[in-house]
Amino acid sequence: MKTLTLPVSLLCVVALAGCVDGLTGTSRTGSAPDDVAQQQRPQARPAPKPPANARTAEAFDTVSLEDRKEAAKVPSGGESRLGTTVASLGDPAQSGLWMKTPLVKAARKGRVVFPGSGKSAQVDLIPLDAAPGSGSQLSLSAMQLIEAPLTDLPKVEVYGS
């Protein structure tokens, strides 16, 4: 009787092929591979990463003037009020116009309003795994656009599209 010998690398490929469903891209355990999961989530507006030597708010804020003007526009309807939250400054190295908040369970478009200035910004709302009422994180660009103080914990109103 002949014994069939296969290279170890081929055996690994065959074994791993059984772990992922080729049609849906999901594993048999139900979780999606990272690249598939990332494609399905709305991403923050693309903005260049801040330079490595950034030290000031202006250097970290890489959102273009055109994108700021667009984000400052108030949509004409189609919004629902999600609530009020205390906003802290999010990671300044993460560029774009976004808010991480427990007010949403799935990523979606939205808008934040700072009553102190009356200004608003359209942002990407990103779920934050935290208890309701624990506060939210707002991007540097969004904080500056709504003229909220960077060193305070301002209350903002959040709307979903």
N, C-alpha and C positions, 0 to 999 in steps of 0.2 A: 504494500500500500504506500502511495506517494504522499508526502506531507507538503502542503502548500505553504510557502513562506512569503510573507508580504513585508515590505518595509514598514517600520514603526510609524513613519510620517503618514503613510497611506491609511493605516489603521486609525490614527488619530482623526484624520479627515472624515472617514466613514463614521466613526463614533460621534463626532460633533455634528455631522449632518443630521443625525437623528434627533438632535436637541432643538433644532429650529425648524419651524414649519415654513417651507419655501414659499407658500402662497401668501401667507399673512405677515411673515416676518416676526411672528411671536414665538416665544419658546413654549414648550409643552406645559410649562408651569404657569403660563399666562402673562408673563412680563415681556415687554417689547425690548429688543436690543436698543442700546443708547442712541444710535444714529437714527433709527426709525422714530423713537419717542421724541427726539429733538425736532425732527421734521414736522411732527404733528402739533407742536406747541407754537403759538404765536411768539415771535421773537421781538425784542426791543428794536426800535428804529435803529438802523445801522449808523454808527458814529465812529470816527476814528478813535482808537485807544489813546489815552493821554500819554504824553511823552514820559519816559522813565525818570526824567529829572523834574517833573512837575511838582511844584511846591505851593502854588497859589490856586484859589478857586478858578481864576481865569484860565490858568494852564490846564486844569483838570476838565473844564467845560469845553468839550470838543464838538458840541452840536452846532451845526451851521446856522447862520442868521436866517436863511430861508426856512429851515426846519423849525426854528423858534417862532417865526411869524405864523407858519402853518399851525403849529401846536397851540398858539395863543387864540386861535379862532374858536368861537363858541358854536358848537353844532346846532343846527336848527331842528331840534326834536329827536326822538328816538332814544332818549336816555332814561334811565331809572336811577333814582337816588338809592345808593347802597348803604350810606351811613356817614357818620363822622368818626374820625380817628385822629389820634395824636401821631404826628409824623416826625421821625428823627431822620437825620441825614444818613442816607445809605452809603454804600461803598463808593467813594469818589472815583476810584479807578474803573468802575463799571460805567461806561459812557452810555448816553442815551437818555430818553425821557420815559421813566418807568416808576412804578410804585409796587413794592412787595407788601402785601396786606392779607390779613386773615378774613377780610370782607369778601374775597372771592375764592371759589373752590377750583376754578379752572382759569387759565390765562385768557384775557380778553382785552379789548380796547376800552378806555374809559377817560375820565376827566377828573382833575382835582381842582378845588377852589379854595383859596385862602381868604376867608372873610376879612382879615386884617388889611388886605390891599384891594380886595374885590377882583383880583386877577385869577385866571384859571389857565390850566395847561392840559392838553390832550396827552395821555400817557398810556403805556402798556401796563395793565394791571396783572401782576404776577402773584399767584398764591403764596402765602407765607404760612408755614406750618407752626402756628401759634394759637393760643386761646383767643377767642373773640374779646376785644377790649384791651388787648396787650399792646396795641400800637402798630404802626406801619413804618416802613423805610421808604424814603423818597429820594430819587436821584438828585445829584447836585444840580444838573441842568434844569430839572423841574422846579426845585426849590428856588433857584434864581429867577426863573421865568415868572413864578407867582409872587415873587418878592417876599418870600418867607425868610425870617432870620435863620441863618445856617447854624447858629449856636444855641437856638431855643428848641423847644418841643411844641411847635404850633399845632393847633387843631385845624384840620382841613375837612372839607366835605368831599365825598367821593361819589361819582356817578359812573354807571356802566352803560356801555353802548349795546 
